[in-house]
Amino acid sequence: MKYGSLVFEESEFLSIKKFQEKNLTIEDYAHKNVLELLGQHMTIAMCLNDEDIPFDIITINAIIKVSGASGIRQTFQIVPPDEVDIKKNKISVISSLGASVIGRAVGDKISYGLPGDLVSLTITKVTQPNSANKNATKVIETKKVKIY
């Protein structure tokens, strides 16, 4: 992890904890495993004020681009569980994919999928709503540089 641990805005941290508590009856082993791992990471996470969150951190409502070595490229938005809309690529923060990326940063790598069929993905771009101006966005993106 780029920052050594997950990074959360304080109120989002508490919201995610509540979402997890409401979702304790998950029977899908892979999903439950991801949520348990998220819970473990949250015990050592950094919680910061909104204005102190680095712009490359994945927060709720951020739009994320990931890519994988096999050519996988996916763009989606992390949203609260009640705003999920798969057709609009809005993924719940407590879904397997959402729980795998929340609190991480551009450049971080994740493994996603079922045991035995894991895909390695790299977070390549994060676009966040700017809290000071709802219509503005700040974009952080990894750049590949050729070294001669």
N, CA, C and O of each residue as an XYZ file, in Angstrom:
592
protein
N       0.834     -1.177      0.000
C       0.000      0.000      0.000
C       0.877      1.239      0.000
O       1.854      1.330      0.744
N       0.521      2.161     -0.824
C       1.306      3.383     -1.009
C       1.556      4.131      0.305
O       2.662      4.618      0.541
N       0.533      4.221      1.157
C       0.649      4.977      2.396
C       0.898      4.073      3.611
O       0.869      4.551      4.745
N       1.138      2.796      3.392
C       1.435      1.869      4.478
C       0.215      1.262      5.134
O       0.316      0.234      5.803
N      -0.931      1.880      4.954
C      -2.202      1.351      5.462
C      -3.318      2.004      4.661
O      -3.076      2.916      3.870
N      -4.532      1.533      4.870
C      -5.666      2.176      4.216
C      -5.836      3.570      4.801
O      -5.481      3.816      5.954
N      -6.384      4.485      3.998
C      -6.594      5.865      4.443
C      -8.069      6.194      4.255
O      -8.627      6.011      3.173
N      -8.693      6.684      5.326
C     -10.116      7.012      5.287
C     -10.363      8.406      5.836
O      -9.628      8.899      6.692
N     -11.408      9.024      5.325
C     -11.950     10.230      5.937
C     -12.751      9.732      7.137
O     -13.406      8.694      7.045
N     -12.713     10.439      8.249
C     -13.293      9.955      9.499
C     -14.758      9.546      9.383
O     -15.127      8.471      9.855
N     -15.603     10.374      8.767
C     -17.031     10.036      8.690
C     -17.267      8.849      7.749
O     -18.175      8.052      7.984
N     -16.460      8.720      6.683
C     -16.588      7.564      5.793
C     -16.187      6.282      6.510
O     -16.802      5.235      6.307
N     -15.161      6.361      7.348
C     -14.726      5.213      8.136
C     -15.891      4.676      8.961
O     -16.152      3.473      8.980
N     -16.589      5.591      9.647
C     -17.729      5.185     10.482
C     -18.875      4.636      9.627
O     -19.534      3.675     10.022
N     -19.114      5.237      8.463
C     -20.167      4.748      7.565
C     -19.861      3.336      7.090
O     -20.747      2.482      7.069
N     -18.634      3.088      6.716
C     -18.255      1.753      6.237
C     -18.412      0.730      7.351
O     -18.871     -0.386      7.106
N     -18.036      1.093      8.569
C     -18.234      0.200      9.719
C     -19.716     -0.160      9.876
O     -20.053     -1.316     10.136
N     -20.596      0.830      9.717
C     -22.041      0.571      9.823
C     -22.510     -0.335      8.690
O     -23.303     -1.248      8.918
N     -22.029     -0.092      7.471
C     -22.406     -0.943      6.337
C     -21.979     -2.386      6.602
O     -22.720     -3.321      6.297
N     -20.791     -2.567      7.168
C     -20.292     -3.900      7.470
C     -21.165     -4.585      8.519
O     -21.479     -5.768      8.389
N     -21.553     -3.853      9.547
C     -22.382     -4.426     10.611
C     -23.727     -4.896     10.076
O     -24.247     -5.919     10.521
N     -24.296     -4.157      9.124
C     -25.577     -4.533      8.535
C     -25.445     -5.729      7.607
O     -26.448     -6.350      7.254
N     -24.241     -6.057      7.214
C     -24.000     -7.081      6.210
C     -23.363     -8.332      6.813
O     -22.652     -9.049      6.109
N     -23.594     -8.610      8.086
C     -22.941     -9.720      8.767
C     -23.418    -11.094      8.312
O     -22.750    -12.090      8.589
N     -24.538    -11.175      7.631
C     -25.084    -12.484      7.260
C     -24.631    -12.956      5.886
O     -25.235    -13.878      5.337
N     -23.603    -12.366      5.318
C     -23.115    -12.757      4.000
C     -22.726    -14.231      4.024
O     -21.971    -14.666      4.894
N     -23.243    -14.994      3.072
C     -22.926    -16.414      2.997
C     -21.892    -16.721      1.922
O     -21.292    -17.795      1.939
N     -21.677    -15.820      1.007
C     -20.691    -15.997     -0.046
C     -19.302    -15.935      0.583
O     -18.884    -14.888      1.077
N     -18.590    -17.061      0.563
C     -17.293    -17.157      1.229
C     -16.305    -16.102      0.740
O     -15.654    -15.444      1.551
N     -16.188    -15.936     -0.569
C     -15.221    -14.989     -1.125
C     -15.544    -13.564     -0.680
O     -14.646    -12.805     -0.314
N     -16.827    -13.203     -0.711
C     -17.246    -11.861     -0.306
C     -16.978    -11.662      1.188
O     -16.448    -10.631      1.603
N     -17.347    -12.651      1.977
C     -17.139    -12.546      3.417
C     -15.658    -12.416      3.735
O     -15.277    -11.657      4.626
N     -14.825    -13.150      3.014
C     -13.383    -13.085      3.220
C     -12.853    -11.676      2.949
O     -12.032    -11.161      3.707
N     -13.327    -11.056      1.866
C     -12.892     -9.699      1.526
C     -13.333     -8.717      2.607
O     -12.564     -7.838      2.996
N     -14.573     -8.862      3.097
C     -15.059     -7.957      4.143
C     -14.281     -8.149      5.447
O     -14.012     -7.177      6.154
N     -13.920     -9.383      5.767
C     -13.117     -9.623      6.962
C     -11.732     -9.004      6.811
O     -11.196     -8.428      7.758
N     -11.158     -9.123      5.622
C      -9.853     -8.521      5.360
C      -9.932     -6.995      5.457
O      -9.043     -6.357      6.022
N     -11.004     -6.415      4.900
C     -11.207     -4.969      5.012
C     -11.297     -4.578      6.486
O     -10.692     -3.590      6.903
N     -12.040     -5.337      7.265
C     -12.161     -5.058      8.698
C     -10.814     -5.093      9.399
O     -10.530     -4.246     10.246
N      -9.977     -6.075      9.047
C      -8.641     -6.159      9.640
C      -7.798     -4.943      9.261
O      -7.116     -4.361     10.105
N      -7.854     -4.566      7.980
C      -7.095     -3.402      7.531
C      -7.600     -2.122      8.205
O      -6.820     -1.207      8.470
N      -8.900     -2.062      8.478
C      -9.462     -0.861      9.095
C      -8.997     -0.691     10.537
O      -9.010      0.424     11.059
N      -8.583     -1.786     11.195
C      -8.111     -1.657     12.578
C      -6.794     -0.897     12.662
O      -6.452     -0.361     13.716
N      -6.045     -0.845     11.547
C      -4.776     -0.112     11.543
C      -4.790      1.036     10.524
O      -3.742      1.592     10.194
N      -5.968      1.382     10.035
C      -6.092      2.424      9.007
C      -5.819      3.809      9.580
O      -5.970      4.053     10.777
N      -5.415      4.699      8.693
C      -5.280      6.104      9.057
C      -6.622      6.780      8.821
O      -7.204      6.638      7.746
N      -7.118      7.507      9.802
C      -8.346      8.288      9.651
C      -7.965      9.759      9.702
O      -7.375     10.230     10.674
N      -8.312     10.475      8.642
C      -7.932     11.873      8.506
C      -9.157     12.755      8.319
O     -10.238     12.275      7.978
N      -8.974     14.048      8.545
C     -10.022     15.015      8.226
C     -10.178     15.068      6.718
O      -9.241     14.760      5.982
N     -11.349     15.454      6.260
C     -11.644     15.516      4.824
C     -10.597     16.313      4.054
O     -10.149     15.891      2.989
N     -10.211     17.460      4.591
C      -9.264     18.316      3.872
C      -7.847     17.739      3.840
O      -7.009     18.209      3.070
N      -7.573     16.731      4.663
C      -6.240     16.130      4.712
C      -6.109     14.857      3.882
O      -5.019     14.294      3.783
N      -7.206     14.398      3.287
C      -7.171     13.166      2.490
C      -6.411     13.435      1.192
O      -6.773     14.343      0.444
N      -5.361     12.657      0.917
C      -4.669     12.824     -0.369
C      -5.650     12.565     -1.524
O      -6.538     11.721     -1.411
N      -5.482     13.291     -2.621
C      -6.417     13.185     -3.730
C      -6.333     11.865     -4.483
O      -7.208     11.568     -5.297
N      -5.305     11.071     -4.231
C      -5.211      9.789     -4.920
C      -5.788      8.631     -4.108
O      -5.641      7.471     -4.495
N      -6.438      8.935     -2.993
C      -7.079      7.912     -2.154
C      -8.485      7.642     -2.664
O      -9.217      8.565     -3.022
N      -8.855      6.369     -2.693
C     -10.205      5.990     -3.121
C     -11.157      6.186     -1.950
O     -11.009      5.570     -0.894
N     -12.129      7.052     -2.162
C     -13.155      7.347     -1.174
C     -14.517      6.991     -1.768
O     -14.624      6.675     -2.953
N     -15.538      7.046     -0.948
C     -16.891      6.819     -1.452
C     -17.213      7.919     -2.461
O     -16.926      9.092     -2.221
N     -17.795      7.547     -3.563
C     -18.163      8.382     -4.713
C     -17.010      8.665     -5.672
O     -17.204      9.335     -6.686
N     -15.821      8.169     -5.368
C     -14.701      8.313     -6.300
C     -14.930      7.408     -7.512
O     -15.558      6.354     -7.408
N     -14.411      7.838     -8.656
C     -14.437      7.028     -9.873
C     -13.033      6.471    -10.053
O     -12.047      7.208    -10.024
N     -12.959      5.165    -10.239
C     -11.680      4.471    -10.256
C     -11.476      3.762    -11.575
O     -12.413      3.201    -12.143
N     -10.242      3.789    -12.062
C      -9.851      2.978    -13.216
C      -8.806      1.996    -12.734
O      -7.863      2.355    -12.028
N      -8.996      0.735    -13.135
C      -8.026     -0.299    -12.814
C      -7.617     -0.989    -14.105
O      -8.357     -0.990    -15.088
N      -6.438     -1.571    -14.085
C      -5.994     -2.348    -15.244
C      -5.219     -3.557    -14.744
O      -4.687     -3.574    -13.634
N      -5.175     -4.569    -15.609
C      -4.454     -5.784    -15.269
C      -3.545     -6.194    -16.400
O      -3.682     -5.724    -17.530
N      -2.614     -7.077    -16.088
C      -1.629     -7.522    -17.070
C      -2.280     -8.229    -18.259
O      -1.734     -8.217    -19.362
N      -3.427     -8.836    -18.042
C      -4.093     -9.558    -19.125
C      -4.903     -8.646    -20.038
O      -5.676     -9.121    -20.870
N      -4.727     -7.332    -19.882
C      -5.444     -6.383    -20.732
C      -6.761     -5.898    -20.154
O      -7.474     -5.124    -20.792
N      -7.085     -6.341    -18.966
C      -8.318     -5.903    -18.311
C      -8.221     -4.416    -18.009
O      -7.220     -3.942    -17.471
N      -9.261     -3.696    -18.357
C      -9.388     -2.276    -18.003
C     -10.832     -2.076    -17.581
O     -11.758     -2.436    -18.308
N     -11.015     -1.505    -16.411
C     -12.364     -1.311    -15.904
C     -12.443      0.029    -15.193
O     -11.518      0.433    -14.489
N     -13.571      0.712    -15.392
C     -13.846      1.974    -14.708
C     -15.148      1.798    -13.936
O     -16.126      1.275    -14.471
N     -15.159      2.231    -12.692
C     -16.360      2.119    -11.877
C     -16.322      3.173    -10.784
O     -15.290      3.791    -10.524
N     -17.474      3.362    -10.152
C     -17.592      4.323     -9.055
C     -17.926      3.561     -7.780
O     -18.746      2.643     -7.799
N     -17.302      3.934     -6.686
C     -17.585      3.338     -5.377
C     -18.699      4.146     -4.724
O     -18.580      5.362     -4.571
N     -19.784      3.473     -4.338
C     -20.939      4.161     -3.756
C     -21.423      3.422     -2.509
O     -21.050      2.270     -2.289
N     -22.253      4.078     -1.691
C     -22.883      3.381     -0.566
C     -23.771      2.243     -1.091
O     -24.216      2.294     -2.238
N     -24.035      1.218     -0.268
C     -24.810      0.058     -0.729
C     -26.181      0.396     -1.319
O     -26.647     -0.311     -2.212
N     -26.826      1.439     -0.852
C     -28.163      1.781     -1.345
C     -28.139      2.546     -2.675
O     -29.199      2.869     -3.212
N     -26.949      2.842     -3.214
C     -26.847      3.556     -4.488
C     -26.277      2.697     -5.619
O     -25.949      3.212     -6.688
N     -26.163      1.408     -5.383
C     -25.595      0.499     -6.389
C     -26.438      0.528     -7.658
O     -27.667      0.486     -7.603
N     -25.760      0.601     -8.799
C     -26.408      0.534    -10.107
C     -25.386     -0.048    -11.079
O     -24.569      0.675    -11.650
N     -25.445     -1.352    -11.255
C     -24.462     -2.060    -12.075
C     -24.442     -1.519    -13.505
O     -23.376     -1.444    -14.117
N     -25.598     -1.142    -14.045
C     -25.660     -0.623    -15.414
C     -24.878      0.681    -15.560
O     -24.401      1.001    -16.648
N     -24.745      1.435    -14.465
C     -23.999      2.698    -14.485
C     -22.611      2.536    -13.851
O     -21.943      3.525    -13.550
N     -22.184      1.282    -13.651
C     -20.881      0.965    -13.053
C     -20.704      1.556    -11.658
O     -19.613      1.991    -11.290
N     -21.796      1.567    -10.882
C     -21.746      2.035     -9.497
C     -21.699      0.791     -8.602
O     -22.660      0.026     -8.519
N     -20.561      0.615     -7.942
C     -20.270     -0.583     -7.165
C     -20.309     -0.252     -5.674
O     -19.791      0.781     -5.250
N     -20.921     -1.124     -4.885
C     -21.008     -0.911     -3.444
C     -19.630     -0.945     -2.787
O     -18.767     -1.738     -3.165
N     -19.443     -0.092     -1.818
C     -18.208     -0.047     -1.052
C     -17.984     -1.355     -0.302
O     -16.846     -1.675      0.042
N     -19.045     -2.119     -0.042
C     -18.873     -3.392      0.655
C     -19.058     -4.594     -0.262
O     -19.229     -5.716      0.215
N     -19.025     -4.370     -1.573
C     -18.950     -5.499     -2.496
C     -17.513     -6.001     -2.482
O     -16.634     -5.342     -1.927
N     -17.268     -7.142     -3.077
C     -15.899     -7.671     -3.098
C     -14.924     -6.691     -3.737
O     -13.846     -6.450     -3.196
N     -15.294     -6.126     -4.883
C     -14.406     -5.181     -5.560
C     -14.289     -3.876     -4.779
O     -13.189     -3.351     -4.612
N     -15.410     -3.354     -4.301
C     -15.386     -2.104     -3.539
C     -14.548     -2.217     -2.279
O     -13.754     -1.327     -1.972
N     -14.724     -3.313     -1.547
C     -13.961     -3.526     -0.316
C     -12.476     -3.720     -0.606
O     -11.631     -3.439      0.244
N     -12.164     -4.200     -1.803
C     -10.759     -4.416     -2.180
C     -10.029     -3.117     -2.485
O      -8.809     -3.049     -2.336
N     -10.762     -2.072     -2.914
C     -10.096     -0.839     -3.331
C     -10.280      0.348     -2.382
O      -9.453      1.260     -2.382
N     -11.336      0.357     -1.579
C     -11.600      1.516     -0.730
C     -10.409      1.786      0.204
O      -9.859      0.865      0.808
N     -10.028      3.053      0.309
C      -8.924      3.436      1.181
C      -7.549      3.257      0.570
O      -6.544      3.614      1.184
N      -7.495      2.710     -0.632
C      -6.206      2.509     -1.317
C      -5.927      3.705     -2.214
O      -6.748      4.616     -2.319
N      -4.760      3.701     -2.862
C      -4.323      4.847     -3.650
C      -3.908      4.432     -5.056
O      -3.717      3.252     -5.347
N      -3.775      5.435     -5.919
C      -3.268      5.212     -7.271
C      -1.919      4.509     -7.166
O      -1.062      4.889     -6.368
N      -1.752      3.489     -7.975
C      -0.513      2.717     -7.971
C      -0.588      1.471     -7.126
O       0.222      0.561     -7.306
N      -1.546      1.399     -6.197
C      -1.695      0.195     -5.375
C      -2.172     -0.966     -6.237
O      -2.891     -0.782     -7.219
N      -1.758     -2.155     -5.848
C      -2.178     -3.368     -6.542
C      -3.118     -4.146     -5.642
O      -2.940     -4.191     -4.425
N      -4.125     -4.761     -6.257
C      -5.061     -5.601     -5.511
C      -5.193     -6.938     -6.232
O      -4.900     -7.044     -7.423
N      -5.631     -7.942     -5.509
C      -6.015     -9.218     -6.110
C      -7.510     -9.323     -5.933
O      -8.033     -9.121     -4.837
N      -8.191     -9.637     -7.010
C      -9.648     -9.633     -6.991
C     -10.162    -10.900     -7.659
O      -9.607    -11.344     -8.664
N     -11.211    -11.476     -7.109
C     -11.838    -12.648     -7.701
C     -11.950    -13.769     -6.696
O     -11.739    -13.585     -5.498
N     -12.283    -14.918     -7.206
C     -12.456    -16.095     -6.365
C     -11.119    -16.787     -6.141
O     -10.230    -16.702     -6.989
N     -10.964    -17.470     -5.013
C      -9.725    -18.223     -4.791
C      -9.497    -19.188     -5.966
O     -10.418    -19.872     -6.410
N      -8.293    -19.226     -6.442
C      -7.973    -20.068     -7.594
C      -8.196    -19.371     -8.922
O      -7.762    -19.861     -9.964
N      -8.873    -18.226     -8.892
C      -9.139    -17.470    -10.117
C      -8.937    -15.973     -9.855
O      -9.715    -15.137    -10.315
N      -7.884    -15.657     -9.111
C      -7.616    -14.268     -8.756
C      -6.988    -13.522     -9.927
O      -6.183    -14.071    -10.680
N      -7.376    -12.259    -10.059
C      -6.827    -11.378    -11.078
C      -6.097    -10.258    -10.346
O      -6.647     -9.659     -9.421
N      -4.867     -9.972    -10.752
C      -4.124     -8.860    -10.177
C      -4.461     -7.597    -10.948
O      -4.368     -7.562    -12.175
N      -4.849     -6.569    -10.227
C      -5.212     -5.292    -10.829
C      -4.401     -4.181    -10.197
O      -4.029     -4.261     -9.027
N      -4.128     -3.144    -10.972
C      -3.450     -1.956    -10.480
C      -4.405     -0.779    -10.597
O      -5.047     -0.590    -11.631
N      -4.494     -0.001     -9.550
C      -5.317      1.208     -9.577
C      -4.540      2.252    -10.370
O      -3.458      2.672     -9.961
N      -5.097      2.668    -11.504
C      -4.369      3.566    -12.394
C      -4.876      5.003    -12.365
O      -4.160      5.921    -12.764
N      -6.104      5.203    -11.897
C      -6.647      6.560    -11.898
C      -7.750      6.676    -10.859
O      -8.546      5.756    -10.677
N      -7.788      7.812    -10.184
C      -8.852      8.122     -9.221
C      -9.352      9.529     -9.527
O      -8.576     10.485     -9.556
N     -10.648      9.641     -9.753
C     -11.280     10.942     -9.940
C     -12.232     11.136     -8.777
O     -13.133     10.328     -8.554
N     -12.026     12.211     -8.041
C     -12.831     12.450     -6.856
C     -13.674     13.696     -6.994
O     -13.249     14.681     -7.599
N     -14.873     13.653     -6.433
C     -15.634     14.895     -6.341
C     -14.889     15.812     -5.368
O     -14.440     15.370     -4.311
N     -14.766     17.060     -5.722
C     -14.095     18.026     -4.858
C     -15.104     18.499     -3.825
O     -16.168     19.006     -4.181
N     -14.782     18.338     -2.561
C     -15.730     18.711     -1.500
C     -15.994     20.216     -1.472
O     -17.054     20.641     -1.012
N     -15.061     21.024     -1.950
C     -15.262     22.473     -1.940
C     -16.185     22.925     -3.063
O     -16.874     23.936     -2.926
N     -16.208     22.190     -4.170
C     -17.043     22.551     -5.310
C     -17.558     21.270     -5.944
O     -16.804     20.568     -6.618
N     -18.816     20.960     -5.741
C     -19.387     19.695     -6.182
C     -19.270     19.480     -7.693
O     -19.283     18.336     -8.147
N     -19.157     20.538     -8.470
C     -19.066     20.393     -9.924
C     -17.634     20.191    -10.412
O     -17.417     19.829    -11.569
N     -16.670     20.421     -9.545
C     -15.272     20.276     -9.944
C     -14.771     18.896     -9.544
O     -15.295     18.283     -8.615
N     -13.769     18.418    -10.240
C     -13.151     17.152     -9.861
C     -11.651     17.317     -9.896
O     -11.113     18.151    -10.624
N     -10.993     16.513     -9.104
C      -9.534     16.458     -9.134
C      -9.184     15.058     -9.582
O      -9.779     14.083     -9.122
N      -8.227     14.956    -10.472
C      -7.866     13.676    -11.053
C      -6.411     13.371    -10.730
O      -5.531     14.214    -10.903
N      -6.178     12.171    -10.266
C      -4.825     11.693    -10.038
C      -4.664     10.461    -10.900
O      -5.520      9.575    -10.899
N      -3.565     10.404    -11.639
C      -3.372      9.304    -12.574
C      -1.906      8.904    -12.576
O      -1.021      9.751    -12.454
N      -1.659      7.610    -12.716
C      -0.286      7.173    -12.838
C       0.170      7.425    -14.258
O      -0.613      7.296    -15.199
N       1.405      7.775    -14.415
C       1.980      8.016    -15.733
C       3.118      7.044    -15.947
O       3.916      6.802    -15.042
N       3.195      6.491    -17.133
C       4.321      5.638    -17.487
C       5.363      6.513    -18.154
O       5.057      7.278    -19.069
N       6.579      6.396    -17.695
C       7.660      7.205    -18.203
C       8.708      6.280    -18.815
O       9.115      5.294    -18.199
N       9.136      6.604    -20.022
C      10.204      5.837    -20.662
C      11.533      6.367    -20.153
O      11.759      7.576    -20.095
N      12.401      5.447    -19.789
C      13.736      5.832    -19.356
C      14.700      5.356    -20.426
O      14.709      4.177    -20.780
N      15.507      6.263    -20.939
C      16.444      5.935    -22.003
C      17.825      5.721    -21.460
O      18.750      5.435    -22.221
